[in-house]
Structure formats: C-alpha cells, structure tokens
C-alpha cells in the first residue's frame, strides 16, 4: 500500500501518517527524516543537500527525489509506505510518478485531510511549546495542568512564532498556491480520497481505515 498524505499545515496529516504506519506496519517517511538520515550517514546526496541547507536554500527537487527513491527501495518498504510532506508541488508529483513507475510501482491512495483555514488558524494559535524540553500542548485540546507551565519540567510555555496567526496565514497562502493543485492532480490520477479533518483525531483515523481496509 503506497500512500501520500495531503493537507494544509496544521491539518493533522503527520499524526494520521504515524497512526497508519503503526496499524499497517509500513514506514512513515517524511522528507525531513530522509534529509537528516542522509546527512548523518554522510551519503553523497546528504552532503549535497547539506550544502543547500547550510546556505538556507531549498534542496532542489532532483536531490530530494533521489533521496526519496533511495529510501523507498529499502527492504522495509516492500509492503508499502506512507509519504508525509512530499510531494509539495506539481513538478515534484510528476517526478515522483515517473520515478516510481520506472520501478513498477504506483501510488494507491492520496489522502487529503481536509480542514478549513479558519479551523487551522484557531488550532495552531492554541498550541504552546515548552522553552526548555520542547514538550507541546494545546490550550483547548491538550492543556498543561497549570496554565503556561510545562507538566514535564516546569518551564514556561510559549506560542512559537511558527504558530502565530499571521505566520499561519502566510503558510496557508503558500500551501494554497503551491500544494493545493496536488489535490486536482491526484484526483485526475484516480487515487484521491478526502477525509474530514475537523473531526476528533480517532474519528479521522477510523474514516481513513474504512477507506484503506482493515
């Protein structure tokens, strides 16, 4: 089962990808993890990617695809995988389709976790992170026992810049420009499924399971 997760930042696709990975015993693959492991292992692709990242530049698509293809050829991907955070653009999607079709593979499901912008802004602006140990909370869905204080280490909880409403709006704007066209792309490919991401986390997952099959 080869799955791509789609959805705006903060829609919860990463959480659902982890749950899919656990239930179906297939690797959860994110581009961030691939970059980190290639850099750590000092691979040729990793060294090239690090060069771009050190300059604050985006890693070119061909490098990212190279690392991704390398990753999905590993033994643990023989029963499938769930991709999270890639592809982000139509050219990336087209490159991925071409690369995996040359391996005799195709994407089985592109799961779009659909959440309106307004919900995402409210959801993300309620997040709080510990300045010391990095533990995360939400003032509504997962509050700390004492407001503004970390349960784990007692340090202060803050609203990260990434989660501030103005930053979230900018990220959503980039998402709508670059990534939303992927929904149409995978719809044309006949593999798109939409899931209502405004529901409770476990309900979202049970809807996904009913699509994928028990």
VEXDO-115660 format. One record per atom (N, C-alpha, C): residue number from 0; residue in one letter; atom name; z, x, y. Coordinates in pm, whole numbers, plus 32768, in hexadecimal, padded with zeros to 4 digits. Layout:
seq|type|atom|c3|c1|c2
NUM|A|CA|Z|X|Y
...
% end
This chain:
seq|type|atom|c3|c1|c2
0|X|N|8000|8054|7F8A
0|X|CA|8000|8000|8000
0|X|C|8000|8058|807D
1|X|N|7F95|8051|80CA
1|X|CA|7F8A|80A4|8142
1|X|C|7F96|804A|81BC
2|X|N|7FFE|8063|820A
2|X|CA|8024|8006|8275
2|X|C|802A|804F|82FB
3|X|N|7FFB|800A|8362
3|X|CA|800A|803B|83EC
3|X|C|8063|7FD8|8436
4|X|N|80C4|800B|8482
4|X|CA|8119|7FB5|84D4
4|X|C|80E3|7FB5|8563
5|X|N|80D2|7F3C|8599
5|X|CA|80A7|7F2D|8624
5|X|C|8111|7EDF|8670
6|X|N|8111|7EEF|86F4
6|X|CA|8172|7EA6|8746
6|X|C|8198|7EF9|87BD
7|X|N|81C4|7EB6|8826
7|X|CA|81E9|7EFA|88A3
7|X|C|8265|7F50|888F
8|X|N|827C|7FB2|88E9
8|X|CA|82F7|7FFF|88E0
8|X|C|836F|7FA1|88EE
9|X|N|83CE|7FAD|8894
9|X|CA|8443|7F55|8899
9|X|C|8434|7ED5|8849
10|X|N|83C0|7EC4|8806
10|X|CA|83AB|7E4A|87B7
10|X|C|83F6|7E4E|8732
11|X|N|8421|7EC7|870B
11|X|CA|846E|7ED4|868E
11|X|C|841A|7EFE|8616
12|X|N|83A1|7F31|8632
12|X|CA|8349|7F56|85C1
12|X|C|837F|7FCC|8571
13|X|N|83C5|8029|85B4
13|X|CA|83FF|809C|856D
13|X|C|846A|8072|850A
14|X|N|84BE|8014|8534
14|X|CA|8528|7FDF|84DD
14|X|C|84EA|7F9B|8463
15|X|N|8482|7F4A|847A
15|X|CA|8440|7F03|840C
15|X|C|83F8|7F65|83AF
16|X|N|83BD|7FCF|83E9
16|X|CA|8379|8034|8398
16|X|C|83DB|8076|8337
17|X|N|8455|8093|8368
17|X|CA|84BD|80D0|8311
17|X|C|84E2|8072|82A0
18|X|N|84EF|7FF1|82C0
18|X|CA|8516|7F8F|825A
18|X|C|84A6|7F7F|81F1
19|X|N|8429|7F81|821E
19|X|CA|83B6|7F7A|81C1
19|X|C|83B8|7FF4|8165
20|X|N|83CF|8068|81A1
20|X|CA|83D2|80E6|8156
20|X|C|843C|80E1|80E7
21|X|N|84B2|80AF|810A
21|X|CA|8520|80A8|80A8
21|X|C|8501|8044|8038
22|X|N|84CF|7FCF|805E
22|X|CA|84B9|7F67|7FF9
22|X|C|8448|7F8C|7F99
23|X|N|83DA|7FC0|7FD1
23|X|CA|8364|7FD9|7F7D
23|X|C|8359|806A|7F4D
24|X|N|83BF|80BC|7F73
24|X|CA|83C2|8148|7F46
24|X|C|8343|8195|7F6C
25|X|N|8319|8180|7FE9
25|X|CA|82A7|81CC|801D
25|X|C|82D5|8214|809D
26|X|N|829F|828A|80BC
26|X|CA|82CF|82D5|8130
26|X|C|82B4|828E|81B5
27|X|N|8315|8298|820F
27|X|CA|8307|826A|829A
27|X|C|82DA|82E3|82E9
28|X|N|8261|82DE|831D
28|X|CA|8227|8354|835F
28|X|C|8216|833A|83F3
29|X|N|825B|8389|8445
29|X|CA|8247|837E|84D6
29|X|C|820C|8402|8506
30|X|N|81BA|83FA|856F
30|X|CA|8179|8474|85A0
30|X|C|81E1|84D9|85D0
31|X|N|824F|84A7|860C
31|X|CA|82B9|8502|8639
31|X|C|82F0|8555|85C7
32|X|N|8307|8514|8554
32|X|CA|833B|855B|84DE
32|X|C|82D6|85C3|84AB
33|X|N|8257|859C|84AC
33|X|CA|81ED|85F7|847D
33|X|C|81E7|8673|84D6
34|X|N|81EA|865C|855B
34|X|CA|81E8|86CE|85B8
34|X|C|825E|872B|859C
35|X|N|82D6|86EF|8592
35|X|CA|834F|8740|857F
35|X|C|8349|8792|84FF
36|X|N|831B|8752|848F
36|X|CA|831B|879C|8410
36|X|C|82B2|880A|840F
37|X|N|823C|87F2|844D
37|X|CA|81D6|885A|8454
37|X|C|8202|88D0|84AB
38|X|N|8247|88B0|8519
38|X|CA|8278|891A|8571
38|X|C|82E5|896A|852A
39|X|N|833E|8922|84E6
39|X|CA|83AD|8964|849E
39|X|C|8378|89BE|842F
40|X|N|8311|898C|83E8
40|X|CA|82DA|89DB|8378
40|X|C|827A|8A48|83A8
41|X|N|825A|8A45|842A
41|X|CA|8201|8AAB|8463
41|X|C|8172|8AA4|8430
42|X|N|8143|8A29|8410
42|X|CA|80B8|8A1C|83E1
42|X|C|8058|8A3A|8454
43|X|N|7FDC|8A54|8430
43|X|CA|7F75|8A73|8495
43|X|C|7F68|89FF|84F9
44|X|N|7F64|8984|84C1
44|X|CA|7F59|890D|8517
44|X|C|7FD6|88FE|856D
45|X|N|804A|891C|8532
45|X|CA|80C9|8914|857B
45|X|C|80CD|8973|85F1
46|X|N|809C|89EE|85DC
46|X|CA|809A|8A52|8648
46|X|C|8041|8A22|86BB
47|X|N|7FCD|89E9|8696
47|X|CA|7F71|89B6|86FE
47|X|C|7FB1|8942|874A
48|X|N|7FF0|88E7|86FF
48|X|CA|8030|8872|873E
48|X|C|809F|889E|879D
49|X|N|80EE|8902|8771
49|X|CA|815E|8934|87C2
49|X|C|812B|896C|8847
50|X|N|80B8|89AE|8841
50|X|CA|807C|89E5|88BC
50|X|C|8064|8978|8924
51|X|N|8030|8907|88F7
51|X|CA|8018|8896|8953
51|X|C|809C|885A|8983
52|X|N|80F9|8845|8925
52|X|CA|8177|8804|8946
52|X|C|81CB|8859|89A6
53|X|N|81C6|88DD|8995
53|X|CA|8211|8937|89ED
53|X|C|81DF|892F|8A7E
54|X|N|815F|890A|8A8C
54|X|CA|8126|88FE|8B13
54|X|C|8135|886F|8B4A
55|X|N|8175|881A|8AF9
55|X|CA|8185|878E|8B22
55|X|C|8105|873E|8B15
56|X|N|80A2|8774|8ACA
56|X|CA|8022|8730|8AB9
56|X|C|8022|86DD|8A39
57|X|N|7FC9|8679|8A33
57|X|CA|7FBC|8628|89BA
57|X|C|7F75|867A|894E
58|X|N|7FA1|8669|88D4
58|X|CA|7F5F|86AD|8863
58|X|C|7ED9|8667|884C
59|X|N|7E68|86B1|8848
59|X|CA|7DE5|866F|8837
59|X|C|7DDD|861F|87B3
60|X|N|7D8C|85B6|87B7
60|X|CA|7D7F|855C|8744
60|X|C|7D5C|85A5|86C3
61|X|N|7CFD|8605|86CC
61|X|CA|7CCF|8646|8650
61|X|C|7D40|8694|860C
62|X|N|7D9A|86CD|865E
62|X|CA|7E0E|8715|8627
62|X|C|7E6E|86B3|85E3
63|X|N|7E89|8645|862A
63|X|CA|7EE5|85DF|85F4
63|X|C|7EAF|85A6|8572
64|X|N|7E2E|8585|8571
64|X|CA|7DEF|854E|84F8
64|X|C|7DF6|85B5|8487
65|X|N|7DDE|8634|84AA
65|X|CA|7DE4|869F|8445
65|X|C|7E6C|86A3|8401
66|X|N|7ED7|869C|8453
66|X|CA|7F5F|869F|841B
66|X|C|7F7D|8622|83CB
67|X|N|7F4B|85B0|83FC
67|X|CA|7F63|8531|83B7
67|X|C|7F1F|852E|832E
68|X|N|7EA1|855A|832A
68|X|CA|7E56|855B|82AC
68|X|C|7E99|85B9|8248
69|X|N|7EC6|862B|827B
69|X|CA|7F0E|868C|8229
69|X|C|7F8B|8649|81EC
70|X|N|7FD1|85FA|823F
70|X|CA|804E|85B9|8213
70|X|C|8033|854D|81A8
71|X|N|7FCB|84FB|81BE
71|X|CA|7FB5|848B|8160
71|X|C|7F74|84B9|80DD
72|X|N|7F4F|8539|80D5
72|X|CA|7F1A|856D|8057
72|X|C|7F8A|85A2|7FFD
73|X|N|8005|85A3|8032
73|X|CA|8075|85D3|7FE2
73|X|C|8097|856F|7F74
74|X|N|80D6|85A3|7F0C
74|X|CA|80F4|8556|7E93
74|X|C|8140|84D4|7EAD
75|X|N|81A0|84D8|7F0C
75|X|CA|81F3|8460|7F22
75|X|C|81A6|83EC|7F61
76|X|N|8128|8405|7F8C
76|X|CA|80D6|839B|7FC9
76|X|C|8076|835B|7F64
77|X|N|8086|8380|7EE3
77|X|CA|8025|834F|7E7F
77|X|C|8029|82B7|7E70
78|X|N|809E|8278|7E8D
78|X|CA|80A8|81E6|7E83
78|X|C|8097|81A2|7F0B
79|X|N|807C|81F1|7F72
79|X|CA|8069|81B7|7FF7
79|X|C|80C7|81F3|805D
80|X|N|80C3|81BD|80D7
80|X|CA|8113|81F0|8146
80|X|C|8113|8188|81B6
81|X|N|8172|8197|8211
81|X|CA|8175|8140|8286
81|X|C|8171|8199|8302
82|X|N|8109|8186|8353
82|X|CA|80F4|81D9|83CB
82|X|C|8132|8195|8444
83|X|N|817F|81E1|8490
83|X|CA|81C8|81AA|8503
83|X|C|81AA|8202|857D
84|X|N|816C|81C6|85E2
84|X|CA|814E|8212|865D
84|X|C|80C5|8254|865D
85|X|N|8076|8238|85F8
85|X|CA|7FED|826C|85F0
85|X|C|7F9B|820D|859A
86|X|N|7F22|81EB|85C2
86|X|CA|7EDC|8213|863C
86|X|C|7F10|81C9|86B8
87|X|N|7EF7|8208|872D
87|X|CA|7F1E|81CA|87AC
87|X|C|7EA5|819C|87FD
88|X|N|7E2F|81D0|87DA
88|X|CA|7DB5|81B0|8825
88|X|C|7D43|8192|87C3
89|X|N|7CD9|8153|87F7
89|X|CA|7C65|8134|87A2
89|X|C|7C26|81B3|8767
90|X|N|7C0E|821E|87B7
90|X|CA|7BD4|8297|877B
90|X|C|7C2A|82CD|8707
91|X|N|7CB1|82C6|8716
91|X|CA|7D08|82F4|86AA
91|X|C|7CF7|829B|862F
92|X|N|7CED|8218|8645
92|X|CA|7CDD|81BA|85D5
92|X|C|7C59|81D5|858C
93|X|N|7BEF|81EC|85D9
93|X|CA|7B6C|8206|859C
93|X|C|7B6D|8289|854D
94|X|N|7BAF|82EF|8586
94|X|CA|7BB9|8371|853F
94|X|C|7C08|8360|84BD
95|X|N|7C73|8312|84C4
95|X|CA|7CC7|82FC|844E
95|X|C|7C79|82B2|83E1
96|X|N|7C33|8247|840A
96|X|CA|7BE3|81F9|83AA
96|X|C|7B7F|8254|8363
97|X|N|7B3A|82A7|83B3
97|X|CA|7AD3|8301|837C
97|X|C|7B13|8367|831C
98|X|N|7B83|83A4|8349
98|X|CA|7BC3|840D|82F8
98|X|C|7BF7|83D7|8274
99|X|N|7C39|8361|8276
99|X|CA|7C70|8330|81F7
99|X|C|7C04|82F4|819E
100|X|N|7B97|82C0|81DC
100|X|CA|7B2B|828A|8186
100|X|C|7AE6|82FB|813B
101|X|N|7AE5|8373|8177
101|X|CA|7AAD|83E9|8131
101|X|C|7B06|8412|80BB
102|X|N|7B86|83E5|80BF
102|X|CA|7BE2|83FF|8050
102|X|C|7BE2|838A|7FEE
103|X|N|7B8B|8327|8008
103|X|CA|7B86|82B2|7FB0
103|X|C|7BF6|8250|7FC8
104|X|N|7C31|8254|8042
104|X|CA|7C9F|81FA|8063
104|X|C|7C78|819C|80D4
105|X|N|7CC8|8132|80E3
105|X|CA|7CBA|80DB|8158
105|X|C|7D43|80A1|817A
106|X|N|7D52|8075|81F8
106|X|CA|7DCF|8035|8222
106|X|C|7DD3|7FA8|81E7
107|X|N|7E44|7F86|81AA
107|X|CA|7E52|7F00|816D
107|X|C|7E87|7E99|81D0
108|X|N|7EE8|7EC2|8223
108|X|CA|7F24|7E66|8283
108|X|C|7F3F|7EAD|8308
109|X|N|7F1B|7E6C|8377
109|X|CA|7F48|7E98|83FB
109|X|C|7FA7|7E29|842B
110|X|N|8029|7E48|842C
110|X|CA|808E|7DE3|844D
110|X|C|80B0|7DEC|84E1
111|X|N|8091|7D82|852A
111|X|CA|80AF|7D7E|85B9
111|X|C|8132|7D33|85D0
112|X|N|819A|7D7F|85F9
112|X|CA|821B|7D41|861A
112|X|C|8211|7D10|86AA
113|X|N|81FE|7C8D|86B8
113|X|CA|81DA|7C52|8739
113|X|C|8256|7C24|8786
114|X|N|826C|7C62|87FA
114|X|CA|82DE|7C3E|8851
114|X|C|82AB|7C39|88E2
115|X|N|82C3|7BCB|892A
115|X|CA|8297|7BC5|89B6
115|X|C|82DA|7C30|8A0C
116|X|N|8291|7C5E|8A74
116|X|CA|82C3|7CC8|8ACD
116|X|C|834F|7CA9|8B02
117|X|N|8362|7C2E|8B2D
117|X|CA|83E2|7C05|8B6A
117|X|C|8457|7C1F|8B0A
118|X|N|8443|7BFD|8A8B
118|X|CA|84AB|7C14|8A25
118|X|C|84C7|7CA9|8A16
119|X|N|845A|7CF9|8A16
119|X|CA|846A|7D8A|8A03
119|X|C|84B8|7DC7|8A78
120|X|N|8498|7D9D|8AF2
120|X|CA|84DD|7DD3|8B68
120|X|C|8573|7DB2|8B5E
121|X|N|8592|7D34|8B3A
121|X|CA|8620|7D0C|8B2B
121|X|C|8664|7D5A|8ABB
122|X|N|861B|7D68|8A4D
122|X|CA|8653|7DAB|89D6
122|X|C|8671|7E3E|89F4
123|X|N|8611|7E83|8A33
123|X|CA|8621|7F13|8A4A
123|X|C|8683|7F31|8ABC
124|X|N|8688|7ED9|8B20
124|X|CA|86E5|7EF3|8B8E
124|X|C|8776|7EDA|8B64
125|X|N|8789|7E9D|8AEE
125|X|CA|880F|7E89|8AB8
125|X|C|883D|7EFC|8A5F
126|X|N|87E4|7F5C|8A46
126|X|CA|880A|7FCD|89F1
126|X|C|8868|802B|8A3B
127|X|N|88C2|8068|89F0
127|X|CA|891A|80CD|8A2A
127|X|C|8923|8140|89C7
128|X|N|8925|81BA|89FC
128|X|CA|892B|8231|89A6
128|X|C|89A1|8288|89CE
129|X|N|89DF|82C6|896B
129|X|CA|8A50|831F|8985
129|X|C|8A1D|83A5|89BB
130|X|N|8A5A|83D1|8A2B
130|X|CA|8A2B|844F|8A67
130|X|C|8A55|84C8|8A14
131|X|N|8AB3|84B4|89B7
131|X|CA|8AE4|8525|8969
131|X|C|8AA4|852C|88DD
132|X|N|8AB7|84C1|888D
132|X|CA|8A88|84CA|8801
132|X|C|8A03|8483|87E8
133|X|N|89D0|8438|884D
133|X|CA|894D|83F9|883E
133|X|C|894E|8373|87F7
134|X|N|89C4|8340|87D0
134|X|CA|89CB|82BD|878E
134|X|C|8994|8252|87ED
135|X|N|8950|81ED|87B4
135|X|CA|8914|8187|880A
135|X|C|8952|80FD|87F0
136|X|N|8954|80AF|885B
136|X|CA|8990|8029|8857
136|X|C|8936|7FC9|88A5
137|X|N|8959|7F4A|88A1
137|X|CA|8917|7EE7|88F5
137|X|C|8983|7E88|8927
138|X|N|8980|7E6C|89AA
138|X|CA|89ED|7E1E|89E5
138|X|C|89F6|7D90|89AC
139|X|N|8986|7D5E|8974
139|X|CA|8988|7CD7|8938
139|X|C|898B|7CDE|88A0
140|X|N|892C|7D2B|8865
140|X|CA|8918|7D27|87D3
140|X|C|8972|7D85|8784
141|X|N|899C|7DF3|87C5
141|X|CA|89ED|7E55|877C
141|X|C|8A4B|7E9A|87DF
142|X|N|8AAA|7E4D|881B
142|X|CA|8AFE|7E88|8884
142|X|C|8B66|7EE9|884B
143|X|N|8B8F|7F48|889E
143|X|CA|8BFE|7F9F|8877
143|X|C|8C80|7F4D|8881
144|X|N|8CE7|7F7A|883A
144|X|CA|8D67|7F30|883A
144|X|C|8DA1|7F26|88C6
145|X|N|8D9C|7F97|890E
145|X|CA|8DC9|7F99|899A
145|X|C|8D4C|7FAB|89F1
146|X|N|8D30|7F4F|8A4E
146|X|CA|8CB6|7F5B|8AA0
146|X|C|8CAB|7FE3|8AE3
147|X|N|8C34|8021|8AD4
147|X|CA|8C19|80A1|8B17
147|X|C|8C54|811B|8AD3
148|X|N|8C95|8106|8A5D
148|X|CA|8CD4|8178|8A17
148|X|C|8CA1|817D|8986
149|X|N|8C79|81F5|895B
149|X|CA|8C43|8207|88D4
149|X|C|8CAF|81F3|8869
150|X|N|8C8F|81A2|8802
150|X|CA|8CEC|818D|8792
150|X|C|8D03|820E|8743
151|X|N|8C9C|8262|873E
151|X|CA|8CA0|82D8|86E8
151|X|C|8CF4|8348|8724
152|X|N|8CD6|836A|87A5
152|X|CA|8D19|83E0|87DE
152|X|C|8D65|83C5|885F
153|X|N|8D5D|8349|8892
153|X|CA|8DAA|8327|890A
153|X|C|8D6D|8352|898D
154|X|N|8CF3|838A|8987
154|X|CA|8CB0|83B6|8A03
154|X|C|8C70|833C|8A49
155|X|N|8C39|8357|8AC0
155|X|CA|8BFF|82EC|8B12
155|X|C|8B77|82BF|8ADA
156|X|N|8B5C|823D|8AE7
156|X|CA|8AD9|8206|8AC1
156|X|C|8A86|81F1|8B40
157|X|N|8A06|8215|8B37
157|X|CA|89AF|8207|8BAD
157|X|C|892D|81BE|8B89
158|X|N|88EC|8189|8BF1
158|X|CA|8866|8151|8BE3
158|X|C|8805|81C4|8BF9
159|X|N|87BB|81E8|8B90
159|X|CA|875E|825A|8B9C
159|X|C|86EB|8237|8BFA
160|X|N|86B3|829E|8C3A
160|X|CA|8641|8288|8C94
160|X|C|85D0|823F|8C4D
161|X|N|85B9|8264|8BCF
161|X|CA|854F|8226|8B7E
161|X|C|855F|8190|8B70
162|X|N|85DC|8161|8B78
162|X|CA|85F9|80D3|8B60
162|X|C|860A|8082|8BE0
163|X|N|85FD|80C4|8C53
163|X|CA|860A|807B|8CD2
163|X|C|8592|801E|8CE4
164|X|N|85A8|7FA5|8D1C
164|X|CA|853B|7F42|8D24
164|X|C|84BA|7F79|8D60
165|X|N|84C3|7FCA|8DCB
165|X|CA|8449|7FFC|8E0B
165|X|C|83FC|805A|8DAD
166|X|N|8446|80AB|8D5E
166|X|CA|8405|8106|8CFF
166|X|C|83C6|80B6|8C8D
167|X|N|8410|8052|8C5D
167|X|CA|83DD|7FFE|8BEF
167|X|C|835D|7FB8|8C19
168|X|N|835A|7F86|8C96
168|X|CA|82E1|7F42|8CC8
168|X|C|8269|7FA1|8CC7
169|X|N|8281|801F|8CF0
169|X|CA|8214|8083|8CF1
169|X|C|81E4|809C|8C61
170|X|N|8243|80AC|8C05
170|X|CA|821E|80C5|8B79
170|X|C|81D0|8050|8B3E
171|X|N|81F8|7FD7|8B63
171|X|CA|81B2|7F5F|8B32
171|X|C|8124|7F59|8B6B
172|X|N|8116|7F82|8BE9
172|X|CA|8093|7F82|8C29
172|X|C|8034|7FE2|8BE1
173|X|N|8067|805A|8BBF
173|X|CA|8018|80BC|8B72
173|X|C|7FF4|8082|8AE9
174|X|N|8057|8042|8AAA
174|X|CA|8040|8004|8A26
174|X|C|7FD0|7F9D|8A2C
175|X|N|7FD5|7F45|8A91
175|X|CA|7F6E|7EDC|8A9A
175|X|C|7EE3|7F18|8AB2
176|X|N|7EDE|7F83|8B00
176|X|CA|7E5B|7FC3|8B1D
176|X|C|7E23|8009|8AA2
177|X|N|7E79|8058|8A5F
177|X|CA|7E47|80B3|89F7
177|X|C|7E53|807B|896B
178|X|N|7EC5|803E|894F
178|X|CA|7EE6|8021|88C3
178|X|C|7EC7|7F92|889A
179|X|N|7ED3|7F34|88F8
179|X|CA|7EB9|7EA9|88D2
179|X|C|7E2C|7E93|8898
180|X|N|7DC5|7EDA|88CB
180|X|CA|7D40|7ECA|888E
180|X|C|7D3D|7EE3|87F6
181|X|N|7DA1|7F2D|87C4
181|X|CA|7DA9|7F45|8732
181|X|C|7DBA|7EC2|86E5
182|X|N|7DFC|7E62|8725
182|X|CA|7E13|7DE1|86E3
182|X|C|7D8B|7DA0|86C4
183|X|N|7D31|7DA5|8726
183|X|CA|7CA9|7D6E|8711
183|X|C|7C5E|7DC1|86A8
184|X|N|7C6F|7E46|86B0
184|X|CA|7C2A|7EA0|8652
184|X|C|7C4F|7E7E|85C1
185|X|N|7CD2|7E72|85A7
185|X|CA|7CFD|7E57|851D
185|X|C|7CE6|7DC6|84F4
186|X|N|7CDA|7D6F|8557
186|X|CA|7CB5|7CE4|8539
186|X|C|7C26|7CE1|8504
187|X|N|7BCE|7D2D|8546
187|X|CA|7B42|7D37|8519
187|X|C|7B39|7D77|848F
188|X|N|7B95|7DD5|8474
188|X|CA|7B98|7E17|83F0
188|X|C|7BCC|7DB8|8384
189|X|N|7C07|7D48|83B0
189|X|CA|7C38|7CE3|8351
189|X|C|7CBF|7D03|8313
190|X|N|7D0D|7D5C|8355
190|X|CA|7D8F|7D83|8319
190|X|C|7E06|7D61|8373
191|X|N|7DEC|7D24|83E7
191|X|CA|7E59|7D08|8446
191|X|C|7EAE|7C92|841A
192|X|N|7F33|7CA4|8421
192|X|CA|7F90|7C33|8410
192|X|C|7FF4|7C37|8483
193|X|N|8010|7BC1|84BC
193|X|CA|806E|7BB7|852C
193|X|C|80F5|7B84|84FA
194|X|N|8160|7BC1|852C
194|X|CA|81E7|7B97|850A
194|X|C|8232|7B7E|858C
195|X|N|827D|7B11|8590
195|X|CA|82CB|7AEF|8608
195|X|C|8345|7B4C|8611
196|X|N|833D|7BAE|866C
196|X|CA|83A8|7C11|8679
196|X|C|841D|7BE4|86CE
197|X|N|8418|7B68|8701
197|X|CA|8489|7B37|8752
197|X|C|84FB|7B04|86F9
198|X|N|84E0|7AF5|8678
198|X|CA|8545|7AC1|861C
198|X|C|85AD|7B2D|85FA
199|X|N|8616|7B01|85B7
199|X|CA|867E|7B5D|8589
199|X|C|863E|7BC4|852B
200|X|N|866F|7C3F|8532
200|X|CA|8635|7CB2|84EC
200|X|C|8615|7C97|8458
201|X|N|8675|7C5C|8410
201|X|CA|8660|7C44|8381
201|X|C|85FA|7BD6|8367
202|X|N|85EF|7B78|83C6
202|X|CA|858B|7B0D|83B9
202|X|C|84FE|7B48|83CC
203|X|N|84F3|7BA3|842C
203|X|CA|8473|7BE9|8441
203|X|C|844B|7C30|83BF
204|X|N|84AD|7C75|8382
204|X|CA|8490|7CBF|8309
204|X|C|846B|7C62|8295
205|X|N|84B0|7BF1|828A
205|X|CA|848E|7B95|821A
205|X|C|8401|7B5C|822D
206|X|N|83D8|7B48|82AC
206|X|CA|834D|7B1C|82C6
206|X|C|82EA|7B87|829B
207|X|N|830C|7C06|82B4
207|X|CA|82B5|7C76|828C
207|X|C|82A9|7C7D|81F4
208|X|N|831C|7C6D|81B1
208|X|CA|831F|7C74|811E
208|X|C|82CA|7C03|80E3
209|X|N|82CF|7B8D|8121
209|X|CA|8280|7B1E|80EA
209|X|C|81E9|7B38|80FB
210|X|N|81C4|7B8A|815F
210|X|CA|8137|7BB1|8172
210|X|C|8110|7C1C|810B
211|X|N|8167|7C80|80FC
211|X|CA|8147|7CF2|80A5
211|X|C|8155|7CD0|8010
212|X|N|81AB|7C6D|7FF3
212|X|CA|81C7|7C4C|7F66
212|X|C|8245|7C91|7F3A
213|X|N|8295|7C4A|7EEA
213|X|CA|831A|7C7E|7EC2
213|X|C|830D|7CFC|7E6E
% end
